[in-house]
């Protein structure tokens, strides 16, 4: 099952897909979805910093 978290008052979604060691993040701006990959270490820092 995919691990996922919502940060920044629900504006950013951070998730890690099954069978992947990398975290992903996504957000919406003007009805467009933007996403980016993060290394595992940076993903954990992003999540911890916005709790």
C-alpha positions, -999 to +999 in steps of 0.1 A: +000+000+000+012+035-009+025+056+020+012+092+018+010+124+038-006+158+033+014+189+043+012+227+041-025+228+051-034+202+024-018+220-005+011+195-010+008+157-011+040+137-003+038+100-012+059+069-017+048+044-042+050+006-036+083-009-047+099+025-049+126+039-026+118+075-037+093+099-024+071+120-048+053+152-041+025+169-060+004+201-059-022+219-080-019+254-093-045+270-116-061+236-123-028+220-133-011+192-114+027+195-108+047+167-094+084+160-086+105+131-073+126+134-042+153+111-028+141+092+003+162+114+026+149+147+012+113+134+013+116+126+050+130+160+057+102+177+038+076+157+057+092+163+091+098+200+085+061+206+078+044+186+106 
